[in-house]
Amino acid sequence: MNVLFNVLTIFFSLVSFTMIAPFLNLLFGTQQLVTEKPPLDMNPSNLIDNFYYLLSLIIIEKGKIEALLFICILVVIMFFVKNLFRYLAMFYMAKIRNGVIRDVRYDLYNKVMNLPLQYFSQERKGDLMVRMTNDVQEIQWSIMSSLEIVFREPLTVAAFLATLFLMSPQLTIFVLILLPVTGFLIGRVGKTLRRQSNLGQEKMSDLMTMMDETLSGLRIIKGFTAELIQLSKFRKKNNEYTKIQVSIDRRRDLSAPMSEFLGTIVMVVVMYFGGQLVLGSKADLEASVFIAFIAIFSQIIPPAKNFATAFYNIQKGIASADRLTKILDAEEVLKDQPGAKPVTTFSKEIEYRSVSFAYENEPVLKNISFKLQKGKTIALVGPSGGGKSTLADLLPRFYDPTKGEITVDGVSVREIKSYDLRKLIGIVTQESILFNDTVFNNIAYGFENATEEAVIAAARIANAHEFISAMPDGYHTNIGDRGGKLSGGQRQRISIARAILKNPPILILDEATSALDTESERLVQDAIIKLMQHRTSLVIAHRLSTIQHADEILVIQKGEIVEQGSHQELLGQQGLYRKLYDLQSFD
């Protein structure tokens, strides 16, 4: 529909301007009356002859004043219809333009959901935010807003040039020689604009990263009286970004004046040589036709200027599109294999078979092997940086082992659908990941049809019902950004309630109590004990008092299992576990 209405817009625009010649001929009395009706054909010359015949009939029957009025009314009607079709073309384009951007945003968000966690450890969050917001917006304004212009304006220029060629082949050929020169000059400036736009978006990424770090670390910034240092860094990055944007805006703003000036030069040259054709001894061109030629040619300049502006905008937008492509084309390392099996139950055991893992050739885990029977608890302990969390993250396939494999009931996790695998696992981490939503929605996260009774029951088991009930709106109280309105212990208990509601057969507890005070730890630990009942658990802990009753304890050091056994067995070995035990005081 957009294409159709644009073609109709161009047609009626062209017809409107071709009426200038008959209007002038009528006004100055140079047009001879046509008394014999010419045959009707769809070629432009024949259509003009038919129009002259119709005009001649009006002059003969009603006079020249009536004919003049007829032409004026016809021009008004033509321009009305032209602008109506122009609006209809834009009306249909609006849905396309915004629909494409909607799809780009969705594809980006979907891609982020499917990329492995390892990808985000290598990228800056601020840069990703700029790509998903500013770059998408830049595509909307720079490319999609110019899309119609890029299609319509060349078509307009082509249609007008064809008409000019019929009016005066000599002048039109002269125009065709001059226009490519102006196009070349415009293109030269556009190349540098794209390069600078890419640099500008990178500088914006730096700003966004710094803003994100400032908001996250405001307590530290103030605590170390580093406000002036941060301001100085921000001022420097802000000035760098502004300098590039000024340069980009100046180059982009140059497009319209430069194209208009170059178009004016072409116009003046055409007027000079066209005037020679009119005033010359042979009079190769009628004055009225020449004036109509100039009028139509003048209408080529605005679309050419619009196309030049659109060209600059598209160059700027392509820089953003390139940045988005880096996300959209990023490799999804952890895709489900073809024919991956659906799994709904866990019945026997989890086994790590000679598992090794490395971050970019930096070894983290080396040849880890153990079995976790259903209903049992294995605890992972050891110095920080030993690879405990990475070992746990391999089970839900946040990463894949570099070597070896992990099986659930004898089936490799690579051969199980990731969605089904993760449905079997509940995760409680040291940092409680909560959302800026109500308590109810945070506990029921991932469950579309969770009932209030089920949420309250989960909160009771997690020792959270009492403090939730005391909140202004109870379970429907908003807890703020990242649960900022709650204490650490309260946030952790809501996380545990969320895991209880999920009711998974397998649990991963990653230092779930290490960041809490003694009272909160006891409440959370009690909630964890209830959560672990009748479940298969993989527990990471620094406080050895919380894992003394684990069925088996693995001591991890520098990516290897250095000791293995129960609490009492490990104490008797007088090794690393005993050393860690002696360093800690127990109640």
Protein Blocks (a to p, Z undefined) as FASTA:
>chain_A
ZZmmmmmmmmmmmmmmmmmmmmmmmmnopaccdfbdcdddfbfklmmmmmmmmmmmmmmm
nojklmmmmmmmmmmmmmmmmmmmmmmmmmmmmmmmmmmmmmmmmmmmmmmmmpcfklmm
mpcfklmmmmmmmmmmmmmmmmmmmmmmmmmmmmmmmmmmmmmmmmommlmmmmmmmmmm
mmmmmmmmmmmmmmmmmmmmmmmmmmmmmmmmmmmmmmmmmmnopmmmmmmmmmmmmmmm
mmmmmmmmmmmmmmmmmmmmmmmmmmmmmmmmmmmmmmmmnlpacfklmmmmmmmmmmmm
mmmmmmmmmmmmmmmmmmmmmmmmmmmmpccfkbccehiacdfbdfkbccdehiacdeeh
iafbghiacdddehiacddeddehilmmmmmmmmnopaccfbdcddeehiafklpcfklm
mmmpccddfbdcdddddfklmmmgoiakbcfklmmmmmmmnopmmmmmmpmnlmmbcebj
hhlmpcfklmmmmmmmmmmmnopabdcdehkllmpcfklmmmmmmmmmmmmgopacdddd
fblmlmmmpfbdcddeehiafbgcdfklmmmnopmklmmmmmpccZZ
